[in-house]
Amino acid sequence: MEPRVSFITLGVADLERATRFYEQGLGLPRLKTPPSVAFFALGKTWLSLWSLAHVAKFGGEVTKPGHRTDWDGYAGYFADPDFPHV
């Protein structure tokens, strides 16, 4: 079996803005998806973008809201409903 990453999921603050950035700004090919998520093909890997508010609405816990990072990026974290909370 070939080890590889097949799926990367990012929680974003503004799904429409993030989708536009990845699709138009970076030129990634977008797959047909419902309005609540955006999928992009990256060879054998898919990238998905989800709204952090959407994640929370359906039982996910936003463990660290979106914030600027030391490396001038932006990050936020969420746990799915089955994640064992400590």
C-alpha positions in Angstrom: 0.0 0.0 0.0 1.3 3.4 -0.9 1.3 5.8 2.1 -0.2 9.2 1.2 -2.4 12.0 2.5 -5.7 11.8 0.6 -7.7 14.5 2.3 -6.9 17.8 4.0 -9.7 19.8 5.7 -9.5 23.5 6.7 -11.9 25.3 8.9 -12.3 28.9 7.7 -14.0 32.0 9.1 -15.4 33.1 5.7 -16.1 30.2 3.3 -17.0 32.4 0.3 -13.8 34.4 0.6 -11.6 31.4 1.2 -13.2 29.6 -1.8 -12.6 32.5 -4.0 -9.0 32.7 -2.9 -8.2 29.0 -3.6 -10.2 28.9 -6.8 -9.4 32.3 -8.4 -6.3 33.4 -6.5 -4.4 30.1 -6.6 -6.2 28.6 -9.6 -7.0 25.3 -7.9 -9.7 23.2 -9.7 -12.9 23.2 -7.7 -15.1 20.1 -7.6 -18.9 20.3 -7.6 -20.0 20.6 -4.0 -23.0 21.9 -2.0 -22.8 25.5 -0.8 -21.7 24.5 2.7 -18.3 23.2 1.7 -15.8 23.6 -1.1 -13.6 20.8 -2.4 -10.5 21.1 -4.6 -8.5 18.5 -6.4 -4.8 18.5 -5.7 -3.7 15.5 -7.7 -4.5 12.4 -5.5 -5.2 14.7 -2.5 -8.4 16.7 -2.0 -8.6 19.9 0.0 -11.9 20.8 1.7 -12.9 24.1 3.2 -15.6 24.3 5.9 -17.0 27.2 7.8 -16.1 27.1 11.5 -19.6 28.3 12.3 -21.0 25.4 10.2 -18.9 23.0 12.1 -20.1 24.3 15.5 -23.8 24.2 14.3 -23.5 20.5 13.7 -21.9 19.4 16.9 -18.2 20.2 16.4 -16.5 22.1 19.1 -14.4 25.1 18.1 -11.4 24.5 20.4 -9.5 27.6 19.3 -11.1 30.3 17.2 -9.4 31.7 14.2 -6.4 33.9 15.0 -3.2 35.3 13.4 -0.1 33.1 13.9 3.5 34.0 14.7 4.4 33.1 11.1 1.8 35.6 9.7 -0.7 32.8 8.8 -4.1 32.3 10.2 -5.2 29.2 12.2 -8.2 27.9 14.1 -9.0 24.4 15.5 -12.1 22.3 16.0 -12.8 18.8 17.3 -15.5 16.6 15.8 -18.3 15.4 18.1 -16.7 12.0 18.7 -13.4 13.4 19.9 -12.7 12.5 23.5 -12.5 15.8 25.4 -10.0 16.1 28.2 
